[in-house]
Amino acid sequence: MAASLSAGLSYLYLISTPIGNLEDITLRALRILKEVDIIACEDTRRTKILLDHYSIKRPLVSFHSYNQDKMCRVLINKIISGENVAVVSDSGTPGISDPGALLVRDAVCENIPVVHIPGPTAFVTALVSSGLPTNGFTFLGFLPRKTGRIKKVLLNLIDIGKTIIFYESPYRIKKTLALCREVFPADTDCVVARELTKKYEEYIRGKITEVYEKINKRGKVKGELVVMLSKRRSLKND
Ligand code: SAM
């Protein structure tokens, strides 16, 4: 068992890692990653880039959405037998549109202590720099794939009075913004945050139609995207 972690008890650590810029990781996250017995991650090659950058050498196991049912049991058994386990995702915070929540649920059922080492999450970074109200928001993760279901989700939120945030792929962004333009009033503010913390970081801001047009006239949209919509004008709590 890793020596300098709490003696006696074994832990499940959820560790937030960078969403682009490798410097965006806390000192505590690096220390815990160095000290745990095993690191469960999505793509071992991707996590290895981060670990190599910080000269961290710990055993990696694959923990994906497609093997998480089986791996939850494996990881819980390891913790019960005295090992400290860290979970990271390919980027950002495990459990946020990434595997993690099921493992935490199982750990809680087994009375295993769960500790999150805070750090980047793409939607928080996007929201705080968007210029849209931050005093109330709804984060949807990824939208459903089917047009009818997307519309239904968005129509339910139209009068919510909060900033709506979701993740979208560059392949679907034009179609999704076209749907948003159909569903939301023309004066809805929209911000698309692209490639956060990376070289080509960009915020595309305007009314929903303007943002749709700016993005639609681009050829192929590249990079990672967060979409935000708001009908509220006031940035103050009310
Ligand atoms: N766990 C991650 C988090 O804490 O934000 C989210 C993982 S989810 C599988 C990946 C999606 O997050 C991307 O498709 C994109 O919508 C968003 N995302 C991740 N990194 C981003 C970045 N650097 N800039 C903009 N969006 C990003």
Residues whose N, C-alpha, C, O or C-beta is under 5 A from the ligand:
A	BS01	SAM	I19 G20 S89 S91 G92 T93 P94 I96 S97 D98 P120 T121 A122 F123 Y167 E168 A193 R194 E195 L196 E224 L225 V226
